[in-house]
């Protein structure tokens, strides 16, 4: 750690927001200060903002213990975000030269980036360029994504809170749907482009007080619309109100997203099909026209990302730990790594943080294991439930002022 004397660190946030991404930021900030980093800078709007020299001295805006507590409880990305894809080193070396010139001007000793698959691509490229030019700057990724699809980590910060929201709101929807004595189907569309972790969390709504979702459709299993309709029809013979949880990224056997039957999905900077909404609406319309019963679609959309009012305390705590562990790793001389969770035991639930090579995480997606999906493809197994249940435990109540949660915002 001695060669960090007089050095500064910088941290950025990227990709979609979550309920706990700022807890990771708090973990980075407080740990860096405790390890005596000179200054902790924040990138405004991620790596794209850094390219424009948009930085803030976090010490000038996070001035008290209450600021840190508010930061942990504030959803979305305090520093702002971006979906900027760094070009390859061979394609545009001038981009890396500019970035490293900015980092050197700021006297940066370590750089941390909080994000998902694509953000780990950024850390991977920066660390590779650093190695190429023998830069002493260390680059560490901090995992974040409600999609829970990062490789080499048991789970990702943000997922537990989104899963808790999904289970909570689904239970309330189920109560609402049982009011009238008539046949109805409610299709609830949940985020998840190619991995069904979030939609699978709908299984947590089931309990002594609730039947839960009758069908859970994940992207890992191709959907046969005709078989789906038969299943819905069969369910309606036994219960009047049927609940279907479906991932926005559910596909047909030919590989097309179901939502593409409604409208063509656009491609984002990373080559992903963006804005996949419409799957639930399509299935509800199909049920209504073919089966002839009342059917409605509900899209959780962006509501599930930043619902800090039902955040998991476990998630908040682990997000903070991931940020702190990343800083400790950099100060110990590591670079080109990502902080990852390793589950040590189920009962009691215990996880610890270890470092993994970011090159083995970047641009990869971890699907739900097929063995955790029922054989017919219409639900998840007890193994899935046992995996996700610990991640939604406990609560950290927002700080309420005049009846609404108080957040901290970067002005």
N, C-alpha and C positions, 0 to 999 in steps of 0.2 A: 504493500500500500504506500510505501514511502515515495515512489515516483509520482504520486498524485498530489503531492504538496503544491499548493498554489494553483492547481488545475480546477477547471469548471466542468460541469456536466450539462447535458441537454437532453430533454425528453419531448417526444411528440406522440400524438394520438391519431389513429388513422382508421378508415373504414366506417362501418355503421356504428352508431352509439349503443351503449348498454346502460343498465341501471347501476353498474359498479365499476365502469372504466375509470372513474375519477378516484375510486379507492386505490386502484393500482398507481395512479398518478401521485396520490398522497404517500403511498409506500415508497415510491422512487424518491420523492422530495425529502421526506423525513429521514430515510436511511442515508441518503447522500449527505444531508446536513450533519447527521450523527457521525458519519465517517470523515467529516471535516472537508468536504468539497468546498472550494472557495465560493462559487456561485452555482445555482441551479437555474438554468434557462429552460424556457418552454418554447417549442415551435408553435407558432400560431398557424393553424390550418395544415398541420403535418409537414411532410417533406416538401410539398409544393410551396408552402409558406416560407420554409427555410430557404428555398431557392431564391425567394424574393427578400431575404433577410428580415422576415417578420418573426421576431423573437421577443420574449418578455422575461425579465428577471423575476422569477417566481417569489423570491424573497421580498420583493417590493409589494406583492399583492396578497401573499399568504403570511399574515403578520401575527397571528395568534392561534392558540389552541382551538378556539371556536371556529376559526376559518378552516382548519383541518377537519374538524368534525362535520362542518357543513359540506366540505368537499366530498367526504366519504358518502354523504347522504344525498348528494346532488346528482341526478341522472344526466346522461348525455356527455359529450366531450367538452370539458371545461376550456380546453385550448383550441377547440375547433378541429375539424377533420378534413380529409381530402380522399379522393380515389385516384391519385396520380400514380401512374406506372412508370418507374424509372426505366429508361432505355437500356439496352445492353452496353457494356463498357466499350465494345468494339464499334457499336453503332454511333454513339455520341460520347466520346471520352470527355468532351468539354463540359458536359453536365456534372461529371464527377469532379473535375478540376475546380469548377465553381463551388460546388458543395464543400469540398475539403478546404478551399481557401476561406470560406465563411467560417467553418469549424475552427480552423487554425487562428483566424482573427479573434474569435471568441475564446481562444485558449481552452478548447474542449479536450478533456481527457477520456470521456466516455459518453456514448450516445445510446439512448434507450428509445425504443419504438413500441408503443402499445397497440396491438392490432391482431388481425386474423391471418389467413393464408397469404394474402397479397402483401400485407405489411411485413411478414417474414421474408417475402421475396425482396423487399427493400433492404432489410437488415442483411440478408445474404449477399446482395450486390455491393452494399457499402463495405462490408467486411472484406469481400474479395478485392475490391479496389484498394482498400487500406493495406491488405497484404501485398498487393502488387507494387505499391509505392513505399512499402516499409513504414507506414504511418503507425505511430504509437497509440492512436485513438482506438478504443475498444467499443464494439457494437454488440448490444444484447437486445433480444426481442422479449417482450412481455405479452403473453397470450391474452386474447380477448375475442370472443365471438359468441353470440347467442346460439349460433348454429352448432356449436360443439363439435366441429368437424376437423380440428387440427390433429395431425398425426403426432405420435410419441408422447401424448399427454393424456392422462386418465379422463380429464374433462377440461373445460375452459371457463375462466371467469366470465360472468354474464349469462351463461346457460342456466345456472341454478335459479336465478331470479326470474328469468323469462319462463322457465318451467313452472315455477311457483305461481306466476301470473296466469299462465294457461290453465293450470289445474283449478285455480280459484275462480276465474271467470267462467270456465266451462261448467263448474258446479252451479253457478248462479244462472247460467243459460238453461241448464237442465231443469232447475226449479221453475223458471219462467215458462218453459215449454210444456209443462205438465198441468198448467192451470185449466185448460179446456178439455172436455171429453170429445176429442175428435182426432182423426188420423192426421199426423203431420210428420215431416222430416226436416230437421235442422242440420244444415251442412256448415261446419265451422272451418274456415280456411286459415291455416297456420303457416308461418314462414318456414322456409327450407327449400333451397334450390335443388340440391342433389343428395342431401343427407336428411334423414327423417327424425333426428334426435328430438327436435322441438315438438313435432307432431306426436311422437311417441310419448311425450310427457303428458299427453291428454289422459293416459292410463291412470295418472295419480288422482283424477277426480273420483275414481271408484272407491267406495267405502261402505261402511254400515249404513250411512245416511244417503247414499247416492249410487245409482246403477253405473254411472260413468258413461263414456262413449260406447255406443254399440258397435261401431266400426272405426278403425284407425288405419288410414291409407298412407303409406310411406313411399317416397321415390324409389326405394330399393327394390320394390316389386311392381312390375308393369301392371297397369289397370286394364281389365277387360270390361268395357262399359256394359255389355249384355249380362255378363256374370254378376257385375255389381248391382244391376237392376233386379236380378233374380234374388240376390241376397237381401236387398232392401224390402222387396215384396214379402219374402219369407218372414223377416223380422216383424213386419206390420201385422202378421197373423197372430202374434203373441203379445205385442205392445203397441199402443196407439201413437206414442211419441218416440221417434227414432232419432238418435243423435249420431252424426258422422263427423269425425275429425279428419281433415284431409290436408296434406302438405301442398303448398302452392306449386311445388315442383314435381308432382306426380306425373308419370309419363305413360304413354301407350306402348304397346308391344313394338311398334316401329320406331320408337325412340323420341317421338314428338312429345312435347309437353301438352298436357290436356288443355291448358289455358290457350295454347296456340290454335285451338279449334274456335276460339272466340276472337283473338287478335294476335298479330305477329309480335313476338317479343324482340325488343331492341338489344343490341350488344353493347356492353360497357367497355371501358379502356382495357380491362384485363381479359376480354374475350368471353365474359360470362353473359348469359341472357339475363337482362335486368327486367324489373317490373313484371313479375310473373303472375300478377293478380288476375283472377277470373276463373280459376279452377272450381272454386266453390259455387260460383254463380252458374257455371255451365252444368255442373252435376245437379244443382237444385232445379234448374229449368228442365233437364232431362227427366228427372223424377216426376216433376209436375206434369209434363206432357205425356210420358209413357205409362206412369202408374195412376195418374189422375188424382193425387192427393195434394194437400197443401204442403208446399216446400219453400224454404227460405234459406238464403246464404248469409252468413255473417263473416266478415273478414276482420281478423284481429289487426292486420296490417302493421303499422309502426307502433301501435299501442303496446304491443308485447315487448318492445325493445327497452323502453325507459320507464317502466312502471316501478319507480323507487318506493312507492307507498306500500308495495307488497314484496319488497326485495328480501332475499334470503340473507340472514345474518351470516350463515356459513359462506355464502358467495362473497359478501362484502369483506369478510375476514381473509378469505383465501386470495381475493384480488389484491388486497394490501400486501399480503405475504409474498405474492409473485413479484410485485414491484420491488419490495425490499431485497428479495433474493437475487434479483437481476443486478441490482446495484452492488451487492456484496460480491457477486461473481466477477463483475468488471473490476472492482477494486482489488480482487485477488489475481487479476491478470488474464482472465478469460475473455475471449471475443468470438464472434461468429456463433453465438449460442442463443438458445431460447429457454426461459424458465418453464419447466414442465411439472405437472403433478403426477406423483406415483402413489397409488392407493396401497397402504400398508395392511389395512384390515377392514372388514365389513362391520363386524360387531366387536368392540365399538368402532365406528367409522373413524379412520385415521388416514391422513394424507400428508406427504411431505413434498418439498420442492427439490427438483434436481435439474441440472443443466443438460440439454441435448443439442446436437449439432443442428443449427437452423437450416442448413442446406437439405436436411432430411425432412423438413417440415414445409418449406416454401412451395407454394403452388400445388399442394397435395390436399386431398379431401378424404376424411375418414368416414366411411358409411356405417350405418347401424349393422351389426353382424346379422346375417340372414338367420342364424340360429336363435336370435332374439325376437324374431318375427314369427307369428304363428304360421303353420304350414299352409293354410289357405290364403295367407297374405292380408288378412283383414283385421289384425290386431297385433299387439306385442305380448311377449311372454313374461312370466314372473321374474326371470333373470333381468329383464329390462327394468322392471319396477324396482327390484332390489338395488340396481345400479344407481338409479336416479333419485330415489327417495331421500338419501342422506344429504343431497345437494340443495334441498329446498328447506332445510330445517332452521327454525328460529327466525326472529325478526329484529330489525333495528329500526325503531320508529322514527319517522322524519321529525325534525324540529318544527313544530307548528307555530306560526305567528298569525294572530287574528283569523284563525280558522283554516289556513292553508299552509302547505309545507314551505319552509324557507329554503331557498337555494342560494348558492354563491355563484356569481357570474363574472367573467372577465370583461371589464369595460374597456 
